[in-house]
Amino acid sequence: MGCHPSTNHSFAIYLLSGDLSGIDILGKDISELTPQEDPLISGIDIQSYDSTTHTIELTPTAYQSIQELYSLPVRVDGLPFVVYATGEPIYAGAFWTPLSSLSYEGIVILQPMDPDSTSIRIDLGYPGQDFYLGDDPRDDPRIIETLKANGKLK
């Protein structure tokens, strides 16, 4: 997979090309997943990243983009994404809605519900961490170093 210029030196979240669900990407090799041309979230959209809770404080515009992912009809099987750092895909996950009755063993960004916030959180599993299978990739050194180098790490 080619390198995306906008992610060469920063953290970014890409939606995938095609019509895969969050369930579809489970067990797939990350190199098989094709990101869209432009990132959904890139360094300029991030105000800060808390590496203990994996909470990302976004600009209001970026937060609005996230909210729009959950417009009706809501996908209850997840909308997949890939997290990049230094131009490399690090891990995949899915945007997930609390309206879903499906459990998920992957990484999720749950639909944000707080009207006074502009942050999203990258969590393990849905409806809770007990459902997550595998190692936690969110502390990958490439992610932490990139965020630190760009002054985004809290």
Rosetta blueprint (number, residue, H / E / L):
1 M L
2 G L
3 C L
4 H L
5 P H
6 S H
7 T H
8 N L
9 H L
10 S L
11 F E
12 A E
13 I E
14 Y E
15 L E
16 L E
17 S L
18 G L
19 D L
20 L L
21 S L
22 G H
23 I H
24 D H
25 I H
26 L L
27 G L
28 K L
29 D L
30 I H
31 S H
32 E H
33 L L
34 T L
35 P E
36 Q L
37 E L
38 D L
39 P L
40 L L
41 I E
42 S L
43 G H
44 I H
45 D H
46 I E
47 Q E
48 S E
49 Y E
50 D E
51 S L
52 T L
53 T L
54 H L
55 T E
56 I E
57 E E
58 L E
59 T L
60 P H
61 T H
62 A H
63 Y H
64 Q H
65 S H
66 I H
67 Q H
68 E H
69 L L
70 Y L
71 S L
72 L L
73 P L
74 V L
75 R L
76 V L
77 D L
78 G L
79 L E
80 P E
81 F E
82 V E
83 V E
84 Y E
85 A E
86 T L
87 G L
88 E E
89 P E
90 I E
91 Y E
92 A E
93 G E
94 A E
95 F E
96 W E
97 T L
98 P L
99 L L
100 S L
101 S L
102 L L
103 S L
104 Y E
105 E E
106 G E
107 I E
108 V E
109 I E
110 L E
111 Q L
112 P L
113 M L
114 D L
115 P L
116 D L
117 S L
118 T L
119 S E
120 I E
121 R E
122 I E
123 D E
124 L E
125 G E
126 Y E
127 P L
128 G L
129 Q H
130 D H
131 F H
132 Y L
133 L L
134 G L
135 D L
136 D L
137 P L
138 R L
139 D L
140 D L
141 P H
142 R H
143 I H
144 I H
145 E H
146 T H
147 L H
148 K H
149 A H
150 N L
151 G L
152 K L
153 L E
154 K L
